[in-house]
Amino acid sequence: FISIQAFPALLDLPQDLEVSGVSCGSRHTAVVTRGGELYTWGWGKYGQLGHGDIASSDQARRVEHLVAEGLRAEEVVCGPWTTYVCVLE
């Protein structure tokens, strides 16, 4: 079960992170940090969270694939069931 909130909510991210961008899809959210990390949460049925599975999550999780590949997230745009990320190597 995923909590769907139609109103603003505080983000529960580690305190040392500074968010530089945010985007919301129909049932998921993604943020890019100033350090180039991507965090996603929400409904993940179509893999739009980028964690390599179709699990949903109420908690923001870092997209580890970008870290493992040495990629720095610059921008993020979410669509209804998609997430697009502009990255730098």
GUBAMI-528838 format. One record per atom (N, C-alpha, C, O, CB): residue number from 1; atom name; chain; x, y, z negated. Coordinates in steps of 0.1 Angstrom, whole numbers. Last residue first. Glycine has a CB too. Layout:
BEGIN
n; atom; chain; X; Y; Z
NUM; CA; A; X; Y; Z
...
This chain:
BEGIN
n; atom; chain; X; Y; Z
89; N; A; 285; 122; 172
89; CA; A; 295; 112; 168
89; C; A; 306; 118; 160
89; O; A; 315; 110; 156
89; CB; A; 300; 105; 181
88; N; A; 253; 134; 164
88; CA; A; 267; 137; 168
88; C; A; 276; 126; 164
88; O; A; 274; 121; 153
88; CB; A; 272; 151; 163
87; N; A; 218; 132; 173
87; CA; A; 230; 128; 165
87; C; A; 243; 133; 171
87; O; A; 243; 135; 184
87; CB; A; 230; 113; 162
86; N; A; 184; 137; 169
86; CA; A; 196; 141; 176
86; C; A; 208; 139; 167
86; O; A; 208; 144; 156
86; CB; A; 194; 157; 180
85; N; A; 158; 114; 168
85; CA; A; 169; 120; 160
85; C; A; 180; 124; 170
85; O; A; 184; 116; 178
85; CB; A; 175; 110; 150
84; N; A; 124; 107; 165
84; CA; A; 135; 111; 174
84; C; A; 146; 118; 166
84; O; A; 143; 127; 159
84; CB; A; 130; 119; 187
83; N; A; 100; 84; 158
83; CA; A; 109; 93; 152
83; C; A; 121; 95; 162
83; O; A; 127; 85; 166
83; CB; A; 114; 89; 138
82; N; A; 65; 76; 160
82; CA; A; 79; 76; 165
82; C; A; 87; 86; 157
82; O; A; 82; 95; 150
82; CB; A; 79; 79; 180
81; N; A; 38; 78; 160
81; CA; A; 44; 66; 155
81; C; A; 58; 64; 159
81; O; A; 63; 53; 162
81; CB; A; 35; 54; 160
80; N; A; 35; 107; 165
80; CA; A; 25; 99; 158
80; C; A; 30; 86; 152
80; O; A; 28; 83; 140
80; CB; A; 13; 96; 167
79; N; A; 68; 119; 159
79; CA; A; 56; 119; 166
79; C; A; 46; 110; 158
79; O; A; 48; 107; 147
79; CB; A; 58; 114; 180
78; N; A; 94; 140; 145
78; CA; A; 85; 128; 144
78; C; A; 72; 130; 152
78; O; A; 67; 141; 154
78; CB; A; 81; 126; 129
77; N; A; 126; 149; 149
77; CA; A; 113; 152; 153
77; C; A; 104; 139; 152
77; O; A; 108; 129; 158
77; CB; A; 112; 158; 168
76; N; A; 156; 162; 137
76; CA; A; 147; 151; 137
76; C; A; 133; 157; 141
76; O; A; 129; 168; 137
76; CB; A; 146; 144; 123
75; N; A; 192; 169; 140
75; CA; A; 178; 173; 141
75; C; A; 169; 161; 141
75; O; A; 173; 150; 145
75; CB; A; 175; 182; 153
74; N; A; 216; 156; 133
74; CA; A; 215; 171; 134
74; C; A; 201; 176; 134
74; O; A; 198; 186; 127
74; CB; A; 222; 175; 147
73; N; A; 233; 130; 118
73; CA; A; 220; 135; 122
73; C; A; 220; 150; 122
73; O; A; 225; 157; 112
73; CB; A; 209; 130; 113
72; N; A; 262; 115; 129
72; CA; A; 257; 126; 120
72; C; A; 244; 131; 126
72; O; A; 243; 136; 137
72; CB; A; 268; 137; 119
71; N; A; 275; 82; 128
71; CA; A; 267; 92; 135
71; C; A; 262; 102; 125
71; O; A; 258; 99; 114
71; CB; A; 255; 86; 142
70; N; A; 288; 58; 121
70; CA; A; 295; 71; 121
70; C; A; 288; 82; 128
70; O; A; 294; 91; 133
70; CB; A; 309; 69; 127
69; N; A; 273; 35; 119
69; CA; A; 278; 38; 132
69; C; A; 286; 51; 133
69; O; A; 291; 55; 143
69; CB; A; 266; 39; 142
68; N; A; 265; 37; 92
68; CA; A; 274; 25; 97
68; C; A; 280; 28; 110
68; O; A; 291; 24; 113
68; CB; A; 266; 13; 97
67; N; A; 248; 59; 93
67; CA; A; 260; 59; 85
67; C; A; 270; 49; 90
67; O; A; 282; 52; 92
67; CB; A; 257; 57; 70
66; N; A; 227; 49; 109
66; CA; A; 235; 60; 113
66; C; A; 248; 62; 106
66; O; A; 258; 65; 112
66; CB; A; 226; 73; 111
65; N; A; 218; 28; 93
65; CA; A; 224; 25; 106
65; C; A; 232; 37; 111
65; O; A; 243; 35; 117
65; CB; A; 213; 21; 116
64; N; A; 206; 38; 70
64; CA; A; 220; 33; 69
64; C; A; 226; 30; 83
64; O; A; 238; 31; 84
64; CB; A; 220; 20; 61
63; N; A; 187; 63; 62
63; CA; A; 188; 54; 74
63; C; A; 203; 50; 75
63; O; A; 211; 57; 80
63; CB; A; 183; 61; 87
62; N; A; 176; 64; 28
62; CA; A; 186; 68; 38
62; C; A; 186; 58; 50
62; O; A; 186; 46; 47
62; CB; A; 200; 70; 32
61; N; A; 143; 69; 19
61; CA; A; 154; 60; 20
61; C; A; 163; 65; 31
61; O; A; 159; 69; 41
61; CB; A; 149; 45; 23
60; N; A; 118; 80; -3
60; CA; A; 127; 83; 7
60; C; A; 139; 74; 7
60; O; A; 145; 71; -4
60; CB; A; 132; 98; 6
59; N; A; 91; 59; -11
59; CA; A; 103; 65; -16
59; C; A; 112; 68; -4
59; O; A; 113; 60; 5
59; CB; A; 110; 56; -26
58; N; A; 71; 44; -1
58; CA; A; 67; 57; -6
58; C; A; 79; 65; -11
58; O; A; 78; 77; -14
58; CB; A; 57; 55; -18
57; N; A; 73; 26; 29
57; CA; A; 79; 30; 17
57; C; A; 74; 43; 12
57; O; A; 73; 53; 20
57; CB; A; 95; 30; 18
56; N; A; 70; -4; 50
56; CA; A; 66; 10; 46
56; C; A; 72; 13; 32
56; O; A; 75; 4; 24
56; CB; A; 50; 11; 46
55; N; A; 88; -23; 73
55; CA; A; 83; -21; 60
55; C; A; 79; -6; 58
55; O; A; 85; 3; 64
55; CB; A; 94; -25; 49
54; N; A; 98; -33; 96
54; CA; A; 85; -27; 97
54; C; A; 79; -24; 83
54; O; A; 67; -23; 82
54; CB; A; 75; -35; 106
53; N; A; 133; -26; 102
53; CA; A; 122; -35; 98
53; C; A; 109; -27; 100
53; O; A; 109; -16; 105
53; CB; A; 123; -40; 83
52; N; A; 153; -8; 105
52; CA; A; 155; -21; 111
52; C; A; 144; -31; 107
52; O; A; 146; -43; 109
52; CB; A; 168; -26; 107
51; N; A; 147; 17; 96
51; CA; A; 155; 9; 87
51; C; A; 157; -6; 92
51; O; A; 161; -14; 85
51; CB; A; 148; 8; 74
50; N; A; 132; 36; 110
50; CA; A; 145; 34; 114
50; C; A; 154; 25; 105
50; O; A; 166; 26; 105
50; CB; A; 152; 47; 115
49; N; A; 105; 42; 108
49; CA; A; 113; 47; 98
49; C; A; 128; 45; 100
49; O; A; 137; 51; 94
49; CB; A; 110; 41; 85
48; N; A; 92; 30; 129
48; CA; A; 95; 44; 131
48; C; A; 103; 50; 119
48; O; A; 108; 61; 120
48; CB; A; 82; 51; 132
47; N; A; 83; 4; 130
47; CA; A; 97; 6; 130
47; C; A; 101; 21; 130
47; O; A; 113; 24; 131
47; CB; A; 104; -1; 141
46; N; A; 55; 3; 129
46; CA; A; 61; 2; 142
46; C; A; 76; 5; 142
46; O; A; 82; 7; 153
46; CB; A; 55; 12; 151
45; N; A; 50; 6; 101
45; CA; A; 45; -6; 109
45; C; A; 51; -8; 122
45; O; A; 53; -19; 127
45; CB; A; 30; -5; 111
44; N; A; 56; 24; 80
44; CA; A; 66; 19; 89
44; C; A; 63; 8; 99
44; O; A; 71; 1; 104
44; CB; A; 78; 14; 81
43; N; A; 46; 53; 64
43; CA; A; 41; 41; 70
43; C; A; 52; 36; 81
43; O; A; 56; 44; 89
43; CB; A; 28; 43; 77
42; N; A; 73; 66; 43
42; CA; A; 59; 66; 48
42; C; A; 55; 52; 54
42; O; A; 61; 42; 50
42; CB; A; 56; 77; 58
41; N; A; 105; 81; 51
41; CA; A; 95; 73; 42
41; C; A; 81; 75; 48
41; O; A; 79; 83; 57
41; CB; A; 96; 79; 28
40; N; A; 140; 88; 55
40; CA; A; 126; 86; 60
40; C; A; 118; 79; 50
40; O; A; 123; 71; 41
40; CB; A; 126; 78; 74
39; N; A; 169; 107; 61
39; CA; A; 160; 100; 51
39; C; A; 146; 99; 57
39; O; A; 141; 109; 62
39; CB; A; 160; 107; 37
38; N; A; 200; 111; 74
38; CA; A; 186; 110; 77
38; C; A; 179; 102; 66
38; O; A; 183; 90; 64
38; CB; A; 184; 105; 91
37; N; A; 228; 133; 70
37; CA; A; 222; 120; 67
37; C; A; 207; 122; 71
37; O; A; 201; 133; 70
37; CB; A; 223; 116; 52
36; N; A; 243; 156; 72
36; CA; A; 241; 148; 84
36; C; A; 234; 135; 82
36; O; A; 235; 126; 90
36; CB; A; 254; 146; 91
35; N; A; 245; 174; 51
35; CA; A; 256; 164; 53
35; C; A; 254; 155; 65
35; O; A; 263; 147; 67
35; CB; A; 258; 156; 41
34; N; A; 221; 186; 51
34; CA; A; 232; 194; 56
34; C; A; 244; 185; 58
34; O; A; 253; 189; 66
34; CB; A; 235; 205; 46
33; N; A; 197; 160; 62
33; CA; A; 204; 168; 52
33; C; A; 215; 176; 58
33; O; A; 219; 173; 70
33; CB; A; 210; 159; 41
32; N; A; 165; 157; 75
32; CA; A; 179; 157; 78
32; C; A; 186; 165; 67
32; O; A; 181; 176; 63
32; CB; A; 182; 162; 92
31; N; A; 136; 136; 69
31; CA; A; 144; 148; 66
31; C; A; 159; 146; 70
31; O; A; 164; 135; 69
31; CB; A; 143; 152; 51
30; N; A; 104; 125; 78
30; CA; A; 118; 124; 79
30; C; A; 125; 137; 76
30; O; A; 120; 148; 79
30; CB; A; 122; 119; 93
29; N; A; 74; 107; 73
29; CA; A; 81; 119; 72
29; C; A; 96; 116; 72
29; O; A; 101; 105; 68
29; CB; A; 78; 127; 58
28; N; A; 42; 93; 84
28; CA; A; 56; 92; 79
28; C; A; 63; 106; 80
28; O; A; 58; 115; 87
28; CB; A; 64; 82; 88
27; N; A; 18; 95; 98
27; CA; A; 18; 88; 85
27; C; A; 33; 86; 80
27; O; A; 35; 77; 71
27; CB; A; 11; 75; 86
26; N; A; 23; 112; 119
26; CA; A; 9; 111; 114
26; C; A; 9; 104; 100
26; O; A; 0; 107; 92
26; CB; A; 0; 103; 124
25; N; A; 53; 129; 109
25; CA; A; 45; 122; 119
25; C; A; 31; 120; 113
25; O; A; 27; 127; 104
25; CB; A; 51; 108; 122
24; N; A; 72; 157; 102
24; CA; A; 61; 148; 97
24; C; A; 54; 142; 110
24; O; A; 51; 149; 119
24; CB; A; 51; 155; 88
23; N; A; 105; 168; 94
23; CA; A; 94; 166; 104
23; C; A; 84; 156; 99
23; O; A; 88; 146; 92
23; CB; A; 100; 162; 117
22; N; A; 131; 190; 84
22; CA; A; 120; 181; 81
22; C; A; 110; 180; 92
22; O; A; 108; 190; 99
22; CB; A; 113; 185; 68
21; N; A; 164; 201; 76
21; CA; A; 153; 199; 85
21; C; A; 143; 189; 81
21; O; A; 147; 179; 74
21; CB; A; 158; 196; 99
20; N; A; 182; 203; 55
20; CA; A; 183; 213; 66
20; C; A; 171; 212; 76
20; O; A; 169; 221; 84
20; CB; A; 196; 211; 73
19; N; A; 185; 198; 21
19; CA; A; 177; 195; 33
19; C; A; 178; 206; 43
19; O; A; 177; 218; 39
19; CB; A; 162; 192; 29
18; N; A; 211; 187; 2
18; CA; A; 204; 199; 7
18; C; A; 198; 196; 20
18; O; A; 204; 191; 30
18; CB; A; 215; 211; 9
17; N; A; 216; 166; -26
17; CA; A; 213; 167; -12
17; C; A; 207; 181; -9
17; O; A; 198; 185; -16
17; CB; A; 204; 156; -7
16; N; A; 219; 162; -53
16; CA; A; 231; 168; -46
16; C; A; 228; 170; -31
16; O; A; 237; 175; -24
16; CB; A; 243; 160; -48
15; N; A; 197; 148; -62
15; CA; A; 198; 163; -65
15; C; A; 209; 169; -57
15; O; A; 208; 181; -54
15; CB; A; 200; 165; -79
14; N; A; 180; 126; -41
14; CA; A; 191; 128; -50
14; C; A; 194; 143; -51
14; O; A; 193; 150; -41
14; CB; A; 203; 121; -45
13; N; A; 144; 133; -38
13; CA; A; 157; 130; -32
13; C; A; 168; 132; -42
13; O; A; 166; 140; -52
13; CB; A; 160; 139; -19
12; N; A; 114; 134; -37
12; CA; A; 122; 128; -47
12; C; A; 135; 123; -41
12; O; A; 137; 111; -38
12; CB; A; 115; 116; -54
11; N; A; 96; 164; -30
11; CA; A; 104; 153; -25
11; C; A; 112; 147; -37
11; O; A; 117; 155; -45
11; CB; A; 113; 157; -13
10; N; A; 62; 172; -39
10; CA; A; 77; 174; -41
10; C; A; 84; 161; -36
10; O; A; 79; 150; -37
10; CB; A; 80; 176; -56
9; N; A; 37; 177; -14
9; CA; A; 42; 170; -26
9; C; A; 57; 172; -27
9; O; A; 64; 175; -17
9; CB; A; 39; 154; -24
8; N; A; 7; 191; 1
8; CA; A; 21; 191; -2
8; C; A; 25; 183; -15
8; O; A; 17; 182; -24
8; CB; A; 26; 205; -4
7; N; A; -18; 167; 12
7; CA; A; -14; 179; 6
7; C; A; 1; 179; 3
7; O; A; 6; 168; 2
7; CB; A; -23; 181; -7
6; N; A; -27; 142; 18
6; CA; A; -30; 153; 27
6; C; A; -27; 166; 21
6; O; A; -33; 176; 25
6; CB; A; -45; 152; 32
5; N; A; -9; 113; 15
5; CA; A; -13; 125; 8
5; C; A; -15; 136; 19
5; O; A; -7; 139; 27
5; CB; A; -2; 130; -2
4; N; A; -11; 80; 11
4; CA; A; -12; 90; 21
4; C; A; -17; 102; 14
4; O; A; -28; 102; 9
4; CB; A; -21; 85; 33
3; N; A; 8; 54; -2
3; CA; A; 1; 66; -6
3; C; A; 1; 76; 5
3; O; A; 12; 81; 9
3; CB; A; 6; 72; -19
2; N; A; 6; 22; 9
2; CA; A; 13; 34; 10
2; C; A; 4; 46; 6
2; O; A; -8; 46; 11
2; CB; A; 19; 36; 24
1; N; A; 8; -12; 0
1; CA; A; 0; 0; 0
1; C; A; 9; 12; 0
1; O; A; 18; 14; -8
1; CB; A; -9; 0; -12
